[in-house]
Each structure stands twice: as structure tokens, then as C-alpha cells.
Amino acid sequence: MYSHTHLADTIVALATPPGIGAIGVVRLSGSQAIDICNRVFVGKNLHQQASHTLHFGTIKLPSGAILDEVLVSLFRNPRSYTGEDTIEVSCHGSPYILQRLIELFISQGARLAQAGEFTLRAFLNGKMDLSQAEAVAELIASQSESAHQLAMQQMRGGFSSHLGVLRQQLINFASLVELELDFSEEDVAFADRQQLVALVKQIRTLIRALLDSFALGNVLKNGVTTVIAGKPNAGKSTLLNALLNEDRAIVSHIAGTTRDTIEEILNIDGIQFRLIDTAGIRQASDTIEAIGVEKTMKHIRQSAIVVYMFDVNTNTPQTLQTDLETLHINKMNYLLVGNKIDEATTNYTQLFSPWADKLLFISAKEQLHIEQLKQHLKAMVLSNSVEPDAVIVSNARHYQALQHADKALADVLTGIDTHLTTELLALDIRTALHHLGTITGEVTNDDLLGNIFANFCIGK
């Protein structure tokens, strides 16, 4: 996708979202960026201006007509986002003005940037490593506080620094093992095998912690799929409305009102929950209801959290136990919610005491204990989390690379135990280093870069 010969070009793109707005920004990067802008900019001579300065003026078309009044931001290499000379032109956010400005820069020698090409150049020019570059796209796409924090931590090098020191130590050992190959006939051992075992175990401990964090990182990044399930008329739609604080779902005393799933986003203290209100679980009386029940079962199987709701006035401990066994959610991350406590005439807390550690009593209709329910949901996500400052893996590519590296390191330990030849031991170490290197970009190729940066937006 990316040709290194084209990376010498000066590129241009719209850096703000397309459409009408108060301000739009067009970005130029490359060796000719300053010269191209200077040819059409009427104001100060940009060649004579210092880096990181702003300049007011106008943009003139070849006809001599003024296109717009603009503010030019000037960044000289290497102190720019891309590491190249960079110009950002802030103008009025008219689609016409922005398009004419981009066309004008192209006519002066720039070319339209590919998706992610600005960040690609930042990576290739050593302004950030590959995991930090990927975090840029995740930061742009973040829709919650937790997703934002994960991306910021990765973009600031939190993930890379954890791997860097141990990877360098492994490289040092690898070089000693490789040296042994040069003296194979003398049967000399330069690398202390016991020290190598200790180091590999240390690295695997870190990798296992990172792998274990992926489940949490994935839900914090993409949202927690949370299914509200239960029998008809248990109050599921009323609960959805109470959590959202709006009338999103139709509520009726008639059982089976909800026949299809309803999905909404709920943000609880920066964590995004994808709430799914489902059809009541029962024997369907018609084809449409049967489809709804089947969808419910599918969502339950795919969910991160199941909120199983029941009416404390009509359910018994026996029927609740049967329901849980039928749904096979006993081994899932679930919360039992006993609803309609405002209508209760029995001691429901004692009646359902066997599930006390997984149970919360509420009245969705009267909005009793709804805030406690929200905090329960938050706690269920964070219960197995690591320390606040610890690194959390949220990128599937990183997760896969860590898995491959862990397997290679396990092979190293096995090889040492079985007195594997130095050649094969060196091969396993190289494999581990390769997979760790693909995370931060020490090891890369054009296909990998193409796959990563193709997901970026134009202008970034």
C-alpha cells in the first residue's frame, strides 16, 4: 500500500471533519510544504519565519482573487508531528473553500495524502513507535473516558516501555547465544543458561499479565455488552428506561411486549455499557416471538455481563435455580436482579438468600436502588482489573503477538530443559524477539504497515 519512494512527496489533506463548520484545517507535510504554501499565501514570507509560529494573511488564487483569510501554523522539521516541515492552514469551514484550498496546494506540487500517512511518517521518522501510532487511531475513535485513558496511556509509551527493557535484555542474551555458534567447534558457552531461564520466566510473567489484561482492555475500549434477560413481564424494559433515565422501550403490563432486542449505550463513570433489552424467555406462541426468544439466547451467549431479572412476587427459589440452569449462565459473569420490591408482601431477602452475593433487589418502576445497580455493573467490569497505573492491552494485534512470543519463550525453556542444540535454541529466541518487535515496530514490513494505517482517517 505504501511505497517508500512516494514518502518523499509533500502531502496534503483535510485535518478536520468534512462538512460545514466554523473552522477547517488543511495540513501539508513534506520538504516542499513551506514553499508550496508560501507561493499562495499573502502575508509574511514563511521561509523567514521561525518554527512553531502563527501567521495571519490571505490565500490568493492564480486569478488573483482572494480565496479566504487564514491563519498559518508553521512547524519546521524535526520538531513537528511527522518529523517533516509541516504547515496547517486554518480557514473558514466552508466545504467549497476547503476543497479549493486542497486543489490549490495540489496544483503547486503536493499530492493528496493516503489514510494514516501523516502518522506513518511520524513512525518512520522516529517520532513514535508502532504501538503509539496505533494508539493515535484509538484515541480518535474513543467514545468514553476509559477508552480515552487506555489510548492516552499507550500513545505516551506506557506499553512500549514495559516491553523495551526486558526485550533488550533478551537481545543481549541472544547475541551471546549467537556468539556460541561462531565457536561451536570449541564447545564454549557464553550465555549462562540459568540466567537465561530466569530472564525468560521474568518476561513470560510480564507477558502473561498483559495477556490477562486483554479481556478488561477490550471491554473498556469497545464497551461492555450487557444483556438484560428474564421472563416476560419481569420489568426488563422498565429497567432499561430507568437506567437511561428516558422512555426508550415500550412498557406494558401485557407479557411479551418486547419481541425484538433494543440496544442503547449507558456511560457509568467513564465506562461504556452496551445495554441490550431482550424478549422475555418463554415458550413462544408464534413465529415472531420465537425469533425474538432465539435472539435473546444468542445475545446471552455473546454477552460480557448478563443481568437476569425476575419478579420477587411470582418467582420462587426453585424456579430461579431452574432458569439459571436452563440458560447456562452460572459460569458466566452475571447479576441477579429481583424486581418489584415495592409490591412485595413476603421477606424476599430471606427467600432468595442462597444468591446473596450475586443478587440485588430493586424497583425499576419506582427507581429504587438503580444507582446501586449501576455501581454493581461497574464493579463487575473492574473486579479483576490491575492497578490503576498498570498497562492494559486493548489491541487485538498486540494480543496475538504476545501469544506468539509467549509460546516461543515456552519453547526456549523446554529447549534448555531438554538440552536442545544451540542452533535451535537461538531460533526460538529469535522467534520471540520477532513477535515482540512487531508490537513496537522494530520488526515490520510494508504489508503490516498497510494493514495498520489503512484504518486511519485521511488527514491523520
VMD Tcl script that draws the C-alpha trace (Angstrom):
set ca {
  {0.00 0.00 0.00}
  {2.76 2.43 0.92}
  {5.76 2.99 -1.32}
  {8.87 4.42 0.29}
  {9.62 6.30 -2.93}
  {6.34 8.19 -2.52}
  {7.16 9.10 1.06}
  {9.44 11.83 -0.28}
  {6.37 13.62 -1.69}
  {4.76 16.57 0.03}
  {1.25 15.53 1.05}
  {-1.92 17.47 1.77}
  {-5.25 16.57 3.37}
  {-8.17 17.97 5.29}
  {-7.38 17.57 9.01}
  {-10.85 18.40 10.31}
  {-14.11 16.50 9.68}
  {-15.75 17.17 6.30}
  {-18.85 19.35 6.26}
  {-19.79 22.88 7.20}
  {-18.14 24.30 10.32}
  {-16.78 27.50 11.79}
  {-13.19 26.47 11.09}
  {-11.50 23.95 8.83}
  {-7.84 22.92 8.85}
  {-5.80 21.77 5.85}
  {-2.48 20.10 6.61}
  {0.68 19.92 4.48}
  {3.75 17.82 5.30}
  {7.00 17.26 3.43}
  {10.12 19.00 2.24}
  {8.14 21.37 -0.02}
  {5.35 22.18 2.45}
  {6.58 25.64 3.38}
  {7.44 26.58 -0.20}
  {4.07 25.40 -1.58}
  {2.10 27.38 1.00}
  {4.34 30.43 0.64}
  {3.54 30.69 -3.09}
  {-0.16 31.29 -2.45}
  {0.00 32.93 0.99}
  {-0.10 36.72 1.14}
  {1.38 37.87 4.42}
  {4.82 37.26 5.89}
  {7.44 35.32 3.96}
  {7.12 31.89 5.57}
  {10.69 30.94 4.63}
  {11.93 33.62 7.03}
  {9.74 32.63 9.99}
  {10.67 30.52 12.98}
  {9.16 27.14 13.80}
  {6.03 26.95 15.94}
  {4.72 30.36 14.90}
  {1.31 31.59 13.66}
  {0.82 33.98 10.76}
  {-2.31 35.81 9.60}
  {-2.85 36.53 5.92}
  {-4.84 35.61 2.84}
  {-4.79 32.83 0.27}
  {-4.81 34.03 -3.34}
  {-5.96 32.02 -6.32}
  {-3.99 32.04 -9.63}
  {-6.55 34.53 -10.94}
  {-5.53 36.94 -8.20}
  {-8.83 36.60 -6.34}
  {-8.71 36.12 -2.57}
  {-9.97 32.68 -1.52}
  {-10.07 33.34 2.22}
  {-8.42 34.97 5.21}
  {-6.40 32.32 7.02}
  {-4.12 31.58 9.94}
  {-0.99 29.58 9.01}
  {0.75 27.42 11.63}
  {4.37 26.66 10.78}
  {6.34 23.69 12.17}
  {9.89 23.06 10.97}
  {11.48 19.60 10.95}
  {12.23 17.72 13.08}
  {10.01 19.47 15.66}
  {6.69 18.53 14.12}
  {4.18 15.71 14.35}
  {5.57 13.97 11.26}
  {9.20 14.98 11.79}
  {8.98 16.90 8.48}
  {8.27 20.53 7.63}
  {4.56 20.90 8.32}
  {2.03 23.62 7.57}
  {-1.52 23.79 8.95}
  {-3.84 26.34 7.38}
  {-6.88 27.30 9.44}
  {-9.63 28.84 7.32}
  {-13.40 29.19 7.39}
  {-15.12 25.80 7.38}
  {-16.85 26.10 4.03}
  {-16.61 22.86 2.02}
  {-16.04 24.98 -1.08}
  {-13.12 26.90 0.47}
  {-11.53 23.75 1.85}
  {-11.79 21.90 -1.45}
  {-10.39 24.84 -3.45}
  {-7.51 25.19 -0.95}
  {-6.59 21.49 -1.26}
  {-6.80 21.71 -5.07}
  {-4.62 24.82 -4.99}
  {-1.91 23.05 -2.97}
  {-2.05 20.03 -5.30}
  {-1.62 22.33 -8.30}
  {1.51 23.69 -6.61}
  {3.12 20.24 -6.30}
  {1.54 18.46 -3.32}
  {-0.39 15.19 -3.60}
  {-3.40 14.01 -1.62}
  {-2.35 12.03 1.46}
  {-3.34 8.42 1.92}
  {-5.18 7.27 5.04}
  {-2.86 7.48 8.03}
  {0.09 8.77 6.01}
  {0.88 11.64 8.39}
  {1.14 9.21 11.32}
  {3.04 6.70 9.16}
  {5.65 9.37 8.51}
  {5.79 10.15 12.22}
  {6.55 6.46 12.85}
  {9.13 6.17 10.06}
  {10.84 9.36 11.24}
  {11.14 8.04 14.80}
  {8.60 10.38 16.39}
  {6.71 7.41 17.87}
  {6.83 3.62 17.81}
  {4.23 1.46 16.10}
  {2.10 0.80 19.19}
  {1.98 4.55 19.86}
  {0.98 5.18 16.24}
  {-1.89 2.69 16.57}
  {-2.96 4.47 19.76}
  {-3.48 7.66 17.74}
  {-6.31 5.98 15.80}
  {-7.75 4.54 19.01}
  {-7.63 7.96 20.66}
  {-9.55 9.50 17.75}
  {-12.13 6.70 17.92}
  {-12.52 6.75 21.74}
  {-16.09 7.38 22.88}
  {-15.71 7.00 26.63}
  {-13.35 8.09 29.39}
  {-11.97 4.57 29.84}
  {-11.24 4.17 26.10}
  {-9.61 7.61 26.10}
  {-7.39 6.75 29.07}
  {-6.27 3.47 27.50}
  {-5.34 5.19 24.25}
  {-3.54 8.03 26.03}
  {-1.51 5.59 28.13}
  {-0.45 3.65 25.04}
  {0.25 6.79 22.99}
  {2.53 8.08 25.74}
  {4.58 4.89 25.55}
  {3.30 3.03 28.61}
  {3.03 -0.28 26.78}
  {6.29 0.10 24.89}
  {8.39 0.91 27.94}
  {7.20 -2.24 29.72}
  {8.46 -4.41 26.87}
  {11.53 -2.40 25.96}
  {13.83 -3.13 28.90}
  {13.16 -6.86 29.05}
  {13.34 -7.19 25.27}
  {16.76 -5.52 25.29}
  {17.98 -7.96 27.94}
  {16.75 -10.84 25.80}
  {18.60 -9.35 22.81}
  {21.79 -9.29 24.90}
  {21.38 -12.96 25.73}
  {20.51 -13.75 22.11}
  {23.77 -12.16 20.99}
  {25.71 -14.38 23.41}
  {23.90 -17.47 22.16}
  {24.62 -16.43 18.57}
  {28.28 -15.96 19.55}
  {28.39 -19.55 20.73}
  {27.51 -20.62 17.17}
  {30.72 -18.98 15.94}
  {32.73 -21.08 18.39}
  {30.71 -24.27 18.07}
  {33.79 -26.37 17.44}
  {35.39 -25.21 20.71}
  {32.21 -26.11 22.65}
  {32.26 -22.77 24.55}
  {29.20 -21.47 26.42}
  {28.97 -17.67 26.65}
  {25.34 -17.43 27.79}
  {24.63 -18.60 31.34}
  {21.68 -20.95 30.91}
  {20.34 -20.39 34.42}
  {20.36 -16.62 33.97}
  {18.60 -17.11 30.63}
  {15.93 -19.26 32.32}
  {15.38 -16.58 34.98}
  {15.08 -13.85 32.35}
  {12.70 -15.83 30.16}
  {10.49 -16.58 33.17}
  {10.53 -12.91 34.10}
  {9.48 -11.89 30.59}
  {6.76 -14.56 30.49}
  {5.37 -13.27 33.81}
  {5.02 -9.81 32.27}
  {3.54 -11.21 29.07}
  {1.01 -13.34 30.96}
  {-0.09 -10.27 32.94}
  {-0.52 -8.33 29.70}
  {-2.45 -11.20 28.10}
  {-4.72 -11.46 31.14}
  {-5.46 -7.74 30.92}
  {-6.80 -8.03 27.36}
  {-10.32 -9.06 28.42}
  {-10.62 -5.91 30.52}
  {-8.91 -3.74 27.92}
  {-11.23 -4.96 25.19}
  {-14.41 -4.09 27.09}
  {-13.05 -0.72 28.23}
  {-12.16 0.11 24.63}
  {-15.26 -1.23 22.84}
  {-17.90 -1.14 25.57}
  {-19.32 -3.87 27.79}
  {-22.03 -5.96 26.15}
  {-24.68 -6.24 28.86}
  {-27.83 -8.27 28.27}
  {-30.99 -7.74 30.34}
  {-32.78 -11.08 30.32}
  {-35.64 -12.73 32.15}
  {-39.18 -13.98 31.83}
  {-41.91 -11.85 30.26}
  {-43.22 -9.02 32.42}
  {-40.25 -9.17 34.79}
  {-39.69 -5.44 34.19}
  {-36.74 -5.57 31.79}
  {-37.90 -2.67 29.62}
  {-38.77 -0.63 32.70}
  {-35.24 -1.22 33.97}
  {-33.75 -0.12 30.64}
  {-35.75 3.10 30.81}
  {-34.70 3.65 34.43}
  {-31.01 3.15 33.66}
  {-31.18 5.51 30.69}
  {-33.50 7.92 32.50}
  {-35.74 8.10 29.44}
  {-38.66 6.20 27.89}
  {-36.65 4.20 25.38}
  {-38.64 0.95 25.49}
  {-42.39 0.37 25.42}
  {-43.65 -0.66 28.85}
  {-46.88 -2.59 29.35}
  {-48.41 -4.94 31.90}
  {-49.05 -7.32 28.97}
  {-46.45 -10.08 28.96}
  {-44.27 -10.28 25.84}
  {-44.41 -6.62 24.80}
  {-40.74 -6.70 23.77}
  {-40.38 -9.06 20.82}
  {-37.07 -7.85 19.42}
  {-33.88 -6.60 21.03}
  {-33.35 -2.94 21.88}
  {-29.77 -1.67 22.19}
  {-28.64 1.52 23.92}
  {-25.39 2.95 25.31}
  {-25.06 3.73 29.03}
  {-21.97 5.50 30.37}
  {-21.19 4.75 34.01}
  {-18.26 6.77 35.38}
  {-16.44 6.68 32.05}
  {-17.16 3.03 31.23}
  {-19.44 2.40 28.27}
  {-22.08 -0.33 28.61}
  {-23.94 -1.59 25.55}
  {-27.30 -2.43 27.12}
  {-29.46 -4.95 25.28}
  {-33.09 -5.32 26.34}
  {-34.31 -8.70 25.14}
  {-37.57 -10.54 24.55}
  {-38.92 -12.47 27.51}
  {-37.73 -16.08 27.77}
  {-40.68 -18.46 27.48}
  {-42.35 -20.89 25.09}
  {-43.14 -18.78 22.04}
  {-46.74 -18.60 20.89}
  {-45.97 -17.52 17.32}
  {-43.11 -17.34 14.80}
  {-42.20 -13.70 15.50}
  {-41.96 -14.30 19.24}
  {-39.87 -17.42 18.62}
  {-37.37 -15.37 16.62}
  {-37.19 -12.85 19.46}
  {-36.52 -15.56 22.05}
  {-33.81 -17.11 19.87}
  {-32.16 -13.68 19.54}
  {-32.25 -13.39 23.32}
  {-30.43 -16.70 23.74}
  {-27.83 -15.67 21.16}
  {-27.16 -12.34 22.91}
  {-26.83 -14.10 26.26}
  {-24.17 -16.42 24.86}
  {-22.21 -13.50 23.38}
  {-22.52 -11.07 26.31}
  {-19.86 -9.94 28.78}
  {-22.45 -9.46 31.54}
  {-25.91 -10.95 31.95}
  {-28.41 -9.09 34.14}
  {-31.04 -11.74 34.86}
  {-34.19 -10.05 36.12}
  {-37.07 -11.72 37.94}
  {-40.21 -10.70 39.80}
  {-39.76 -11.35 43.53}
  {-43.54 -11.75 43.87}
  {-44.04 -14.51 41.30}
  {-40.74 -16.38 41.38}
  {-39.56 -18.99 43.87}
  {-36.00 -20.11 44.64}
  {-36.73 -23.35 42.79}
  {-37.90 -21.63 39.59}
  {-34.96 -19.21 39.74}
  {-32.49 -22.10 40.03}
  {-34.17 -23.88 37.13}
  {-33.99 -20.72 34.99}
  {-30.26 -20.28 35.67}
  {-29.51 -23.90 34.83}
  {-31.59 -23.71 31.64}
  {-29.74 -20.59 30.47}
  {-26.31 -21.98 31.43}
  {-25.25 -18.62 32.87}
  {-23.99 -19.97 36.21}
  {-20.42 -19.89 34.85}
  {-20.85 -16.50 33.19}
  {-20.39 -13.02 34.60}
  {-23.96 -12.43 35.77}
  {-26.00 -10.39 38.22}
  {-29.40 -11.37 39.55}
  {-31.87 -8.51 39.92}
  {-35.01 -9.09 41.98}
  {-37.56 -6.55 40.77}
  {-40.87 -5.11 42.04}
  {-39.89 -4.95 45.69}
  {-42.36 -2.06 46.02}
  {-45.15 -4.64 45.61}
  {-43.60 -7.34 47.80}
  {-45.60 -8.93 50.64}
  {-43.01 -11.56 51.61}
  {-39.50 -11.49 53.09}
  {-37.79 -11.66 49.70}
  {-34.26 -11.12 51.09}
  {-34.53 -14.28 53.15}
  {-36.33 -16.20 50.43}
  {-33.54 -15.67 47.90}
  {-30.61 -15.66 50.36}
  {-28.71 -18.51 48.59}
  {-27.77 -15.99 45.86}
  {-26.99 -13.09 48.20}
  {-23.51 -12.47 46.73}
  {-24.94 -12.21 43.19}
  {-28.26 -10.55 43.96}
  {-29.60 -7.00 44.10}
  {-33.19 -6.05 44.87}
  {-34.74 -3.08 43.08}
  {-37.95 -1.46 41.94}
  {-37.44 -0.39 38.35}
  {-40.84 1.32 38.33}
  {-40.08 3.44 41.40}
  {-36.35 3.68 40.53}
  {-35.29 2.19 43.85}
  {-31.62 1.11 44.05}
  {-30.95 1.96 40.39}
  {-27.75 3.82 41.31}
  {-26.58 0.79 43.32}
  {-27.21 -1.34 40.25}
  {-25.04 0.94 38.14}
  {-22.21 0.67 40.67}
  {-22.60 -3.12 40.71}
  {-22.19 -3.19 36.93}
  {-19.10 -1.01 37.13}
  {-17.61 -3.23 39.86}
  {-18.21 -6.33 37.75}
  {-16.07 -4.84 34.98}
  {-13.28 -3.66 37.25}
  {-13.26 -6.55 39.76}
  {-10.40 -8.37 38.04}
  {-8.55 -5.28 36.88}
  {-4.94 -4.45 37.64}
  {-3.61 -1.39 39.43}
  {-4.71 2.00 38.02}
  {-1.25 2.75 36.58}
  {-0.69 -0.75 35.18}
  {-0.54 -1.34 31.44}
  {-3.68 -2.84 29.88}
  {-3.67 -4.45 26.43}
  {-6.63 -3.44 24.27}
  {-5.25 -4.03 20.76}
  {-6.01 -7.43 19.19}
  {-2.81 -7.34 17.10}
  {-0.71 -6.80 20.22}
  {-2.56 -9.62 21.98}
  {-1.83 -12.04 19.15}
  {1.85 -11.02 19.01}
  {2.17 -11.54 22.77}
  {0.63 -15.01 22.44}
  {3.17 -15.98 19.77}
  {6.05 -14.54 21.82}
  {4.91 -16.41 24.92}
  {4.83 -19.70 23.01}
  {8.33 -19.10 21.63}
  {9.63 -18.35 25.13}
  {7.98 -21.50 26.44}
  {9.87 -23.38 23.70}
  {13.11 -21.74 24.92}
  {12.55 -23.10 28.44}
  {11.70 -26.53 27.07}
  {14.81 -26.44 24.91}
  {17.05 -25.63 27.86}
  {15.49 -28.44 29.92}
  {15.99 -30.96 27.11}
  {19.50 -29.67 26.23}
  {18.43 -28.54 22.78}
  {21.23 -27.61 20.41}
  {22.42 -24.02 20.42}
  {21.20 -23.50 16.84}
  {17.60 -24.46 17.69}
  {17.68 -22.52 20.97}
  {18.83 -19.42 19.09}
  {15.98 -19.90 16.61}
  {13.35 -19.91 19.39}
  {14.86 -16.77 20.94}
  {14.85 -15.05 17.54}
  {11.18 -16.01 17.10}
  {10.25 -14.48 20.46}
  {12.19 -11.30 19.65}
  {10.50 -11.11 16.26}
  {6.98 -11.18 17.71}
  {7.82 -8.70 20.48}
  {9.40 -6.45 17.86}
  {6.28 -6.41 15.69}
  {4.40 -4.69 18.53}
  {6.56 -1.58 18.68}
  {7.81 -1.69 15.08}
  {11.42 -2.85 15.47}
  {10.30 -5.60 13.10}
  {7.92 -4.59 10.32}
  {7.12 -4.80 6.64}
  {5.02 -2.91 4.12}
  {2.05 -5.28 4.43}
  {1.90 -4.80 8.19}
  {2.11 -1.02 7.88}
  {-0.52 -1.05 5.14}
  {-2.96 -3.05 7.28}
  {-2.48 -0.79 10.29}
  {-2.58 2.63 8.65}
  {-5.36 1.75 6.22}
  {-7.72 2.01 9.20}
  {-6.78 5.63 9.88}
  {-8.78 8.58 8.68}
  {-7.47 10.78 5.85}
  {-5.55 13.71 7.31}
  {-4.14 11.79 10.22}
}
mol new
graphics top color blue
foreach p $ca { graphics top sphere $p radius 0.5 }
foreach p [lrange $ca 0 end-1] q [lrange $ca 1 end] { graphics top cylinder $p $q radius 0.2 }
display resetview
